[in-house]
Structures are given as C-alpha cells and as structure tokens.
Amino acid sequence: MMTDTRNRRDPSFLTGLLAGTFVGAGLAIWLVPRMASELRQRVTGSARDLSNRASERYQQASTRFGEAVGDLATKGQNARDDMADAVVRGANQVARHATALKTDRASDTKKPSTVDRSPSGTRSL
C-alpha cells in the first residue's frame, strides 16, 4: 500500500532551512567585518604600492629627461662655439686678405714711373 506523503507535514525541512539561514547569517556577520578590514588593508596596500611605483617611474623619467636636456644643451653649445670659431677664422682671413690688398695697392702707387708725361707732351727720363 502506498502512503501519501504530501498530506504529512514534515517540520524537519523547515527547521533545517531556518537553522541554515541563521548559521549562515551568523557566519557572515562574524566574518564580513574581518574580511572587510582585510579587503580595506589590501586595497590600501595596493594603492600605496601603485603610488610608490608611479613615483619611482616619475623620478626615473624626470632624471632621464633632465639628462637628455643637458646633453642637448651641451651639443647646442658646442655647435654654437664651433660656428663662432668658424666665423672668427673667416673674419681673420678676410682681414689678412684686405691687409694684403692694401699693401699691394700701396706698393703699386709708390713705384716710381719710368715714363713721365708732362703737359707739353714731351717725355723725360
């Protein structure tokens, strides 16, 4: 014979469900504050680590940038000095050539002429 189990009410299922709910709620209340503080510490630690790494990277980049700017400034100064030296050398060469031309012209005008033309048209030596 078959017995009908639907008509019987078994309170053990409801008792187990309620007991599980209370035990789960109690464990959650007990563990969540600790988990929350651990999570807070992890997040704070991760943020601090990230901040430290970012600061280190910034310092490294700043140092590299400063060195690159210093190198570029040195190269620019060297190029400027080379150009100034070239200009000075060119100016000295121009001055020497000008002096040489003046000397040549002065010596040309000081040479006595072998032929003297007088207004009368006669030549005298």
Phi and psi in radians as a Rosetta constraint file:
Dihedral C 1 N 2 CA 2 C 2 CIRCULARHARMONIC -1.753 0.35
Dihedral N 2 CA 2 C 2 N 3 CIRCULARHARMONIC 2.375 0.35
Dihedral C 2 N 3 CA 3 C 3 CIRCULARHARMONIC -1.792 0.35
Dihedral N 3 CA 3 C 3 N 4 CIRCULARHARMONIC 2.499 0.35
Dihedral C 3 N 4 CA 4 C 4 CIRCULARHARMONIC -1.541 0.35
Dihedral N 4 CA 4 C 4 N 5 CIRCULARHARMONIC 1.983 0.35
Dihedral C 4 N 5 CA 5 C 5 CIRCULARHARMONIC -1.523 0.35
Dihedral N 5 CA 5 C 5 N 6 CIRCULARHARMONIC -0.221 0.35
Dihedral C 5 N 6 CA 6 C 6 CIRCULARHARMONIC -1.268 0.35
Dihedral N 6 CA 6 C 6 N 7 CIRCULARHARMONIC -0.492 0.35
Dihedral C 6 N 7 CA 7 C 7 CIRCULARHARMONIC -1.378 0.35
Dihedral N 7 CA 7 C 7 N 8 CIRCULARHARMONIC -0.450 0.35
Dihedral C 7 N 8 CA 8 C 8 CIRCULARHARMONIC -1.434 0.35
Dihedral N 8 CA 8 C 8 N 9 CIRCULARHARMONIC 2.387 0.35
Dihedral C 8 N 9 CA 9 C 9 CIRCULARHARMONIC -1.774 0.35
Dihedral N 9 CA 9 C 9 N 10 CIRCULARHARMONIC 2.150 0.35
Dihedral C 9 N 10 CA 10 C 10 CIRCULARHARMONIC -1.853 0.35
Dihedral N 10 CA 10 C 10 N 11 CIRCULARHARMONIC 1.961 0.35
Dihedral C 10 N 11 CA 11 C 11 CIRCULARHARMONIC -1.357 0.35
Dihedral N 11 CA 11 C 11 N 12 CIRCULARHARMONIC -0.115 0.35
Dihedral C 11 N 12 CA 12 C 12 CIRCULARHARMONIC -1.188 0.35
Dihedral N 12 CA 12 C 12 N 13 CIRCULARHARMONIC -0.606 0.35
Dihedral C 12 N 13 CA 13 C 13 CIRCULARHARMONIC -1.134 0.35
Dihedral N 13 CA 13 C 13 N 14 CIRCULARHARMONIC -0.833 0.35
Dihedral C 13 N 14 CA 14 C 14 CIRCULARHARMONIC -1.137 0.35
Dihedral N 14 CA 14 C 14 N 15 CIRCULARHARMONIC -0.648 0.35
Dihedral C 14 N 15 CA 15 C 15 CIRCULARHARMONIC -1.132 0.35
Dihedral N 15 CA 15 C 15 N 16 CIRCULARHARMONIC -0.748 0.35
Dihedral C 15 N 16 CA 16 C 16 CIRCULARHARMONIC -1.136 0.35
Dihedral N 16 CA 16 C 16 N 17 CIRCULARHARMONIC -0.713 0.35
Dihedral C 16 N 17 CA 17 C 17 CIRCULARHARMONIC -1.104 0.35
Dihedral N 17 CA 17 C 17 N 18 CIRCULARHARMONIC -0.797 0.35
Dihedral C 17 N 18 CA 18 C 18 CIRCULARHARMONIC -1.167 0.35
Dihedral N 18 CA 18 C 18 N 19 CIRCULARHARMONIC -0.706 0.35
Dihedral C 18 N 19 CA 19 C 19 CIRCULARHARMONIC -1.109 0.35
Dihedral N 19 CA 19 C 19 N 20 CIRCULARHARMONIC -0.754 0.35
Dihedral C 19 N 20 CA 20 C 20 CIRCULARHARMONIC -1.099 0.35
Dihedral N 20 CA 20 C 20 N 21 CIRCULARHARMONIC -0.672 0.35
Dihedral C 20 N 21 CA 21 C 21 CIRCULARHARMONIC -1.110 0.35
Dihedral N 21 CA 21 C 21 N 22 CIRCULARHARMONIC -0.813 0.35
Dihedral C 21 N 22 CA 22 C 22 CIRCULARHARMONIC -1.196 0.35
Dihedral N 22 CA 22 C 22 N 23 CIRCULARHARMONIC -0.703 0.35
Dihedral C 22 N 23 CA 23 C 23 CIRCULARHARMONIC -1.123 0.35
Dihedral N 23 CA 23 C 23 N 24 CIRCULARHARMONIC -0.765 0.35
Dihedral C 23 N 24 CA 24 C 24 CIRCULARHARMONIC -1.104 0.35
Dihedral N 24 CA 24 C 24 N 25 CIRCULARHARMONIC -0.739 0.35
Dihedral C 24 N 25 CA 25 C 25 CIRCULARHARMONIC -1.130 0.35
Dihedral N 25 CA 25 C 25 N 26 CIRCULARHARMONIC -0.716 0.35
Dihedral C 25 N 26 CA 26 C 26 CIRCULARHARMONIC -1.120 0.35
Dihedral N 26 CA 26 C 26 N 27 CIRCULARHARMONIC -0.766 0.35
Dihedral C 26 N 27 CA 27 C 27 CIRCULARHARMONIC -1.120 0.35
Dihedral N 27 CA 27 C 27 N 28 CIRCULARHARMONIC -0.691 0.35
Dihedral C 27 N 28 CA 28 C 28 CIRCULARHARMONIC -1.116 0.35
Dihedral N 28 CA 28 C 28 N 29 CIRCULARHARMONIC -0.767 0.35
Dihedral C 28 N 29 CA 29 C 29 CIRCULARHARMONIC -1.129 0.35
Dihedral N 29 CA 29 C 29 N 30 CIRCULARHARMONIC -0.654 0.35
Dihedral C 29 N 30 CA 30 C 30 CIRCULARHARMONIC -1.283 0.35
Dihedral N 30 CA 30 C 30 N 31 CIRCULARHARMONIC -0.713 0.35
Dihedral C 30 N 31 CA 31 C 31 CIRCULARHARMONIC -1.553 0.35
Dihedral N 31 CA 31 C 31 N 32 CIRCULARHARMONIC -0.541 0.35
Dihedral C 31 N 32 CA 32 C 32 CIRCULARHARMONIC -1.089 0.35
Dihedral N 32 CA 32 C 32 N 33 CIRCULARHARMONIC -0.798 0.35
Dihedral C 32 N 33 CA 33 C 33 CIRCULARHARMONIC -1.027 0.35
Dihedral N 33 CA 33 C 33 N 34 CIRCULARHARMONIC -0.693 0.35
Dihedral C 33 N 34 CA 34 C 34 CIRCULARHARMONIC -1.193 0.35
Dihedral N 34 CA 34 C 34 N 35 CIRCULARHARMONIC -0.717 0.35
Dihedral C 34 N 35 CA 35 C 35 CIRCULARHARMONIC -1.175 0.35
Dihedral N 35 CA 35 C 35 N 36 CIRCULARHARMONIC -0.645 0.35
Dihedral C 35 N 36 CA 36 C 36 CIRCULARHARMONIC -1.157 0.35
Dihedral N 36 CA 36 C 36 N 37 CIRCULARHARMONIC -0.733 0.35
Dihedral C 36 N 37 CA 37 C 37 CIRCULARHARMONIC -1.189 0.35
Dihedral N 37 CA 37 C 37 N 38 CIRCULARHARMONIC -0.658 0.35
Dihedral C 37 N 38 CA 38 C 38 CIRCULARHARMONIC -1.128 0.35
Dihedral N 38 CA 38 C 38 N 39 CIRCULARHARMONIC -0.720 0.35
Dihedral C 38 N 39 CA 39 C 39 CIRCULARHARMONIC -1.114 0.35
Dihedral N 39 CA 39 C 39 N 40 CIRCULARHARMONIC -0.746 0.35
Dihedral C 39 N 40 CA 40 C 40 CIRCULARHARMONIC -1.047 0.35
Dihedral N 40 CA 40 C 40 N 41 CIRCULARHARMONIC -0.768 0.35
Dihedral C 40 N 41 CA 41 C 41 CIRCULARHARMONIC -1.124 0.35
Dihedral N 41 CA 41 C 41 N 42 CIRCULARHARMONIC -0.716 0.35
Dihedral C 41 N 42 CA 42 C 42 CIRCULARHARMONIC -1.110 0.35
Dihedral N 42 CA 42 C 42 N 43 CIRCULARHARMONIC -0.797 0.35
Dihedral C 42 N 43 CA 43 C 43 CIRCULARHARMONIC -1.116 0.35
Dihedral N 43 CA 43 C 43 N 44 CIRCULARHARMONIC -0.760 0.35
Dihedral C 43 N 44 CA 44 C 44 CIRCULARHARMONIC -1.098 0.35
Dihedral N 44 CA 44 C 44 N 45 CIRCULARHARMONIC -0.764 0.35
Dihedral C 44 N 45 CA 45 C 45 CIRCULARHARMONIC -1.112 0.35
Dihedral N 45 CA 45 C 45 N 46 CIRCULARHARMONIC -0.735 0.35
Dihedral C 45 N 46 CA 46 C 46 CIRCULARHARMONIC -1.128 0.35
Dihedral N 46 CA 46 C 46 N 47 CIRCULARHARMONIC -0.726 0.35
Dihedral C 46 N 47 CA 47 C 47 CIRCULARHARMONIC -1.126 0.35
Dihedral N 47 CA 47 C 47 N 48 CIRCULARHARMONIC -0.705 0.35
Dihedral C 47 N 48 CA 48 C 48 CIRCULARHARMONIC -1.130 0.35
Dihedral N 48 CA 48 C 48 N 49 CIRCULARHARMONIC -0.766 0.35
Dihedral C 48 N 49 CA 49 C 49 CIRCULARHARMONIC -1.080 0.35
Dihedral N 49 CA 49 C 49 N 50 CIRCULARHARMONIC -0.746 0.35
Dihedral C 49 N 50 CA 50 C 50 CIRCULARHARMONIC -1.098 0.35
Dihedral N 50 CA 50 C 50 N 51 CIRCULARHARMONIC -0.740 0.35
Dihedral C 50 N 51 CA 51 C 51 CIRCULARHARMONIC -1.097 0.35
Dihedral N 51 CA 51 C 51 N 52 CIRCULARHARMONIC -0.758 0.35
Dihedral C 51 N 52 CA 52 C 52 CIRCULARHARMONIC -1.109 0.35
Dihedral N 52 CA 52 C 52 N 53 CIRCULARHARMONIC -0.769 0.35
Dihedral C 52 N 53 CA 53 C 53 CIRCULARHARMONIC -1.115 0.35
Dihedral N 53 CA 53 C 53 N 54 CIRCULARHARMONIC -0.730 0.35
Dihedral C 53 N 54 CA 54 C 54 CIRCULARHARMONIC -1.109 0.35
Dihedral N 54 CA 54 C 54 N 55 CIRCULARHARMONIC -0.718 0.35
Dihedral C 54 N 55 CA 55 C 55 CIRCULARHARMONIC -1.116 0.35
Dihedral N 55 CA 55 C 55 N 56 CIRCULARHARMONIC -0.744 0.35
Dihedral C 55 N 56 CA 56 C 56 CIRCULARHARMONIC -1.097 0.35
Dihedral N 56 CA 56 C 56 N 57 CIRCULARHARMONIC -0.784 0.35
Dihedral C 56 N 57 CA 57 C 57 CIRCULARHARMONIC -1.097 0.35
Dihedral N 57 CA 57 C 57 N 58 CIRCULARHARMONIC -0.698 0.35
Dihedral C 57 N 58 CA 58 C 58 CIRCULARHARMONIC -1.093 0.35
Dihedral N 58 CA 58 C 58 N 59 CIRCULARHARMONIC -0.773 0.35
Dihedral C 58 N 59 CA 59 C 59 CIRCULARHARMONIC -1.082 0.35
Dihedral N 59 CA 59 C 59 N 60 CIRCULARHARMONIC -0.759 0.35
Dihedral C 59 N 60 CA 60 C 60 CIRCULARHARMONIC -1.095 0.35
Dihedral N 60 CA 60 C 60 N 61 CIRCULARHARMONIC -0.799 0.35
Dihedral C 60 N 61 CA 61 C 61 CIRCULARHARMONIC -1.125 0.35
Dihedral N 61 CA 61 C 61 N 62 CIRCULARHARMONIC -0.709 0.35
Dihedral C 61 N 62 CA 62 C 62 CIRCULARHARMONIC -1.111 0.35
Dihedral N 62 CA 62 C 62 N 63 CIRCULARHARMONIC -0.732 0.35
Dihedral C 62 N 63 CA 63 C 63 CIRCULARHARMONIC -1.117 0.35
Dihedral N 63 CA 63 C 63 N 64 CIRCULARHARMONIC -0.806 0.35
Dihedral C 63 N 64 CA 64 C 64 CIRCULARHARMONIC -1.095 0.35
Dihedral N 64 CA 64 C 64 N 65 CIRCULARHARMONIC -0.718 0.35
Dihedral C 64 N 65 CA 65 C 65 CIRCULARHARMONIC -1.124 0.35
Dihedral N 65 CA 65 C 65 N 66 CIRCULARHARMONIC -0.758 0.35
Dihedral C 65 N 66 CA 66 C 66 CIRCULARHARMONIC -1.075 0.35
Dihedral N 66 CA 66 C 66 N 67 CIRCULARHARMONIC -0.730 0.35
Dihedral C 66 N 67 CA 67 C 67 CIRCULARHARMONIC -1.139 0.35
Dihedral N 67 CA 67 C 67 N 68 CIRCULARHARMONIC -0.723 0.35
Dihedral C 67 N 68 CA 68 C 68 CIRCULARHARMONIC -1.124 0.35
Dihedral N 68 CA 68 C 68 N 69 CIRCULARHARMONIC -0.724 0.35
Dihedral C 68 N 69 CA 69 C 69 CIRCULARHARMONIC -1.148 0.35
Dihedral N 69 CA 69 C 69 N 70 CIRCULARHARMONIC -0.708 0.35
Dihedral C 69 N 70 CA 70 C 70 CIRCULARHARMONIC -1.091 0.35
Dihedral N 70 CA 70 C 70 N 71 CIRCULARHARMONIC -0.770 0.35
Dihedral C 70 N 71 CA 71 C 71 CIRCULARHARMONIC -1.087 0.35
Dihedral N 71 CA 71 C 71 N 72 CIRCULARHARMONIC -0.757 0.35
Dihedral C 71 N 72 CA 72 C 72 CIRCULARHARMONIC -1.121 0.35
Dihedral N 72 CA 72 C 72 N 73 CIRCULARHARMONIC -0.710 0.35
Dihedral C 72 N 73 CA 73 C 73 CIRCULARHARMONIC -1.125 0.35
Dihedral N 73 CA 73 C 73 N 74 CIRCULARHARMONIC -0.723 0.35
Dihedral C 73 N 74 CA 74 C 74 CIRCULARHARMONIC -1.100 0.35
Dihedral N 74 CA 74 C 74 N 75 CIRCULARHARMONIC -0.759 0.35
Dihedral C 74 N 75 CA 75 C 75 CIRCULARHARMONIC -1.112 0.35
Dihedral N 75 CA 75 C 75 N 76 CIRCULARHARMONIC -0.710 0.35
Dihedral C 75 N 76 CA 76 C 76 CIRCULARHARMONIC -1.109 0.35
Dihedral N 76 CA 76 C 76 N 77 CIRCULARHARMONIC -0.725 0.35
Dihedral C 76 N 77 CA 77 C 77 CIRCULARHARMONIC -1.152 0.35
Dihedral N 77 CA 77 C 77 N 78 CIRCULARHARMONIC -0.697 0.35
Dihedral C 77 N 78 CA 78 C 78 CIRCULARHARMONIC -1.111 0.35
Dihedral N 78 CA 78 C 78 N 79 CIRCULARHARMONIC -0.731 0.35
Dihedral C 78 N 79 CA 79 C 79 CIRCULARHARMONIC -1.127 0.35
Dihedral N 79 CA 79 C 79 N 80 CIRCULARHARMONIC -0.733 0.35
Dihedral C 79 N 80 CA 80 C 80 CIRCULARHARMONIC -1.066 0.35
Dihedral N 80 CA 80 C 80 N 81 CIRCULARHARMONIC -0.781 0.35
Dihedral C 80 N 81 CA 81 C 81 CIRCULARHARMONIC -1.120 0.35
Dihedral N 81 CA 81 C 81 N 82 CIRCULARHARMONIC -0.715 0.35
Dihedral C 81 N 82 CA 82 C 82 CIRCULARHARMONIC -1.085 0.35
Dihedral N 82 CA 82 C 82 N 83 CIRCULARHARMONIC -0.745 0.35
Dihedral C 82 N 83 CA 83 C 83 CIRCULARHARMONIC -1.136 0.35
Dihedral N 83 CA 83 C 83 N 84 CIRCULARHARMONIC -0.728 0.35
Dihedral C 83 N 84 CA 84 C 84 CIRCULARHARMONIC -1.102 0.35
Dihedral N 84 CA 84 C 84 N 85 CIRCULARHARMONIC -0.729 0.35
Dihedral C 84 N 85 CA 85 C 85 CIRCULARHARMONIC -1.083 0.35
Dihedral N 85 CA 85 C 85 N 86 CIRCULARHARMONIC -0.733 0.35
Dihedral C 85 N 86 CA 86 C 86 CIRCULARHARMONIC -1.117 0.35
Dihedral N 86 CA 86 C 86 N 87 CIRCULARHARMONIC -0.700 0.35
Dihedral C 86 N 87 CA 87 C 87 CIRCULARHARMONIC -1.136 0.35
Dihedral N 87 CA 87 C 87 N 88 CIRCULARHARMONIC -0.736 0.35
Dihedral C 87 N 88 CA 88 C 88 CIRCULARHARMONIC -1.114 0.35
Dihedral N 88 CA 88 C 88 N 89 CIRCULARHARMONIC -0.771 0.35
Dihedral C 88 N 89 CA 89 C 89 CIRCULARHARMONIC -1.056 0.35
Dihedral N 89 CA 89 C 89 N 90 CIRCULARHARMONIC -0.763 0.35
Dihedral C 89 N 90 CA 90 C 90 CIRCULARHARMONIC -1.102 0.35
Dihedral N 90 CA 90 C 90 N 91 CIRCULARHARMONIC -0.728 0.35
Dihedral C 90 N 91 CA 91 C 91 CIRCULARHARMONIC -1.120 0.35
Dihedral N 91 CA 91 C 91 N 92 CIRCULARHARMONIC -0.691 0.35
Dihedral C 91 N 92 CA 92 C 92 CIRCULARHARMONIC -1.126 0.35
Dihedral N 92 CA 92 C 92 N 93 CIRCULARHARMONIC -0.718 0.35
Dihedral C 92 N 93 CA 93 C 93 CIRCULARHARMONIC -1.107 0.35
Dihedral N 93 CA 93 C 93 N 94 CIRCULARHARMONIC -0.746 0.35
Dihedral C 93 N 94 CA 94 C 94 CIRCULARHARMONIC -1.092 0.35
Dihedral N 94 CA 94 C 94 N 95 CIRCULARHARMONIC -0.749 0.35
Dihedral C 94 N 95 CA 95 C 95 CIRCULARHARMONIC -1.101 0.35
Dihedral N 95 CA 95 C 95 N 96 CIRCULARHARMONIC -0.739 0.35
Dihedral C 95 N 96 CA 96 C 96 CIRCULARHARMONIC -1.091 0.35
Dihedral N 96 CA 96 C 96 N 97 CIRCULARHARMONIC -0.773 0.35
Dihedral C 96 N 97 CA 97 C 97 CIRCULARHARMONIC -1.115 0.35
Dihedral N 97 CA 97 C 97 N 98 CIRCULARHARMONIC -0.726 0.35
Dihedral C 97 N 98 CA 98 C 98 CIRCULARHARMONIC -1.115 0.35
Dihedral N 98 CA 98 C 98 N 99 CIRCULARHARMONIC -0.724 0.35
Dihedral C 98 N 99 CA 99 C 99 CIRCULARHARMONIC -1.125 0.35
Dihedral N 99 CA 99 C 99 N 100 CIRCULARHARMONIC -0.726 0.35
Dihedral C 99 N 100 CA 100 C 100 CIRCULARHARMONIC -1.121 0.35
Dihedral N 100 CA 100 C 100 N 101 CIRCULARHARMONIC -0.713 0.35
Dihedral C 100 N 101 CA 101 C 101 CIRCULARHARMONIC -1.131 0.35
Dihedral N 101 CA 101 C 101 N 102 CIRCULARHARMONIC -0.710 0.35
Dihedral C 101 N 102 CA 102 C 102 CIRCULARHARMONIC -1.094 0.35
Dihedral N 102 CA 102 C 102 N 103 CIRCULARHARMONIC -0.746 0.35
Dihedral C 102 N 103 CA 103 C 103 CIRCULARHARMONIC -1.114 0.35
Dihedral N 103 CA 103 C 103 N 104 CIRCULARHARMONIC -0.766 0.35
Dihedral C 103 N 104 CA 104 C 104 CIRCULARHARMONIC -1.100 0.35
Dihedral N 104 CA 104 C 104 N 105 CIRCULARHARMONIC -0.742 0.35
Dihedral C 104 N 105 CA 105 C 105 CIRCULARHARMONIC -1.168 0.35
Dihedral N 105 CA 105 C 105 N 106 CIRCULARHARMONIC -0.700 0.35
Dihedral C 105 N 106 CA 106 C 106 CIRCULARHARMONIC -1.148 0.35
Dihedral N 106 CA 106 C 106 N 107 CIRCULARHARMONIC -0.693 0.35
Dihedral C 106 N 107 CA 107 C 107 CIRCULARHARMONIC -1.246 0.35
Dihedral N 107 CA 107 C 107 N 108 CIRCULARHARMONIC -0.547 0.35
Dihedral C 107 N 108 CA 108 C 108 CIRCULARHARMONIC -1.181 0.35
Dihedral N 108 CA 108 C 108 N 109 CIRCULARHARMONIC -0.672 0.35
Dihedral C 108 N 109 CA 109 C 109 CIRCULARHARMONIC -1.358 0.35
Dihedral N 109 CA 109 C 109 N 110 CIRCULARHARMONIC -0.405 0.35
Dihedral C 109 N 110 CA 110 C 110 CIRCULARHARMONIC -1.508 0.35
Dihedral N 110 CA 110 C 110 N 111 CIRCULARHARMONIC -0.220 0.35
Dihedral C 110 N 111 CA 111 C 111 CIRCULARHARMONIC -1.193 0.35
Dihedral N 111 CA 111 C 111 N 112 CIRCULARHARMONIC 2.276 0.35
Dihedral C 111 N 112 CA 112 C 112 CIRCULARHARMONIC -1.246 0.35
Dihedral N 112 CA 112 C 112 N 113 CIRCULARHARMONIC 2.460 0.35
Dihedral C 112 N 113 CA 113 C 113 CIRCULARHARMONIC -1.443 0.35
Dihedral N 113 CA 113 C 113 N 114 CIRCULARHARMONIC 2.332 0.35
Dihedral C 113 N 114 CA 114 C 114 CIRCULARHARMONIC -1.384 0.35
Dihedral N 114 CA 114 C 114 N 115 CIRCULARHARMONIC -0.395 0.35
Dihedral C 114 N 115 CA 115 C 115 CIRCULARHARMONIC -1.958 0.35
Dihedral N 115 CA 115 C 115 N 116 CIRCULARHARMONIC 2.109 0.35
Dihedral C 115 N 116 CA 116 C 116 CIRCULARHARMONIC -1.905 0.35
Dihedral N 116 CA 116 C 116 N 117 CIRCULARHARMONIC 2.084 0.35
Dihedral C 116 N 117 CA 117 C 117 CIRCULARHARMONIC -1.750 0.35
Dihedral N 117 CA 117 C 117 N 118 CIRCULARHARMONIC 2.115 0.35
Dihedral C 117 N 118 CA 118 C 118 CIRCULARHARMONIC -1.715 0.35
Dihedral N 118 CA 118 C 118 N 119 CIRCULARHARMONIC 2.912 0.35
Dihedral C 118 N 119 CA 119 C 119 CIRCULARHARMONIC -1.157 0.35
Dihedral N 119 CA 119 C 119 N 120 CIRCULARHARMONIC -0.307 0.35
Dihedral C 119 N 120 CA 120 C 120 CIRCULARHARMONIC -1.404 0.35
Dihedral N 120 CA 120 C 120 N 121 CIRCULARHARMONIC -0.216 0.35
Dihedral C 120 N 121 CA 121 C 121 CIRCULARHARMONIC 1.593 0.35
Dihedral N 121 CA 121 C 121 N 122 CIRCULARHARMONIC 0.083 0.35
Dihedral C 121 N 122 CA 122 C 122 CIRCULARHARMONIC -1.660 0.35
Dihedral N 122 CA 122 C 122 N 123 CIRCULARHARMONIC 2.600 0.35
Dihedral C 122 N 123 CA 123 C 123 CIRCULARHARMONIC -1.689 0.35
Dihedral N 123 CA 123 C 123 N 124 CIRCULARHARMONIC 2.430 0.35
Dihedral C 123 N 124 CA 124 C 124 CIRCULARHARMONIC -2.278 0.35
Dihedral N 124 CA 124 C 124 N 125 CIRCULARHARMONIC 2.524 0.35
